[in-house]
Amino acid sequence: MIPNYRHIIDRAGIALMDDPSLTITLRGYTAPFGTAEGRTELSLARAKVCAEYLKKQYGIPESRMKIEHYGAEKTPEFKDASWESYRCVELLLNSN
């Protein structure tokens, strides 16, 4: 997890802690390099790191988290021209 962006997941963790009706979807991505299998595994690992962080730091149970992983098969909604933006996890807070 890149320290410059940790504040984003921390804001999500606080929101989840404050509102038990919220859930989160964690969508992992990768840049389109390497093998399809490797990209899939990496995107899953990225999403799992975020889920584990929310669990350990904020006590968010796994039942309130959904993990999706796309490798490079899909691109994040906020992508820019750099490959760095493809190496990410999107956080989507959901209200039930």
Buried (B, 14 or more C-beta within 10 A) or exposed (E): EEEEEEEBBBEBBEBBBEEEEBBBBBBBBBBEEEEEEEBBBBBBEBBBBBBEBBBEBBEBEEEBBBBBBBBBEEEBEEEEEEEEBBBBBBBEEEEE
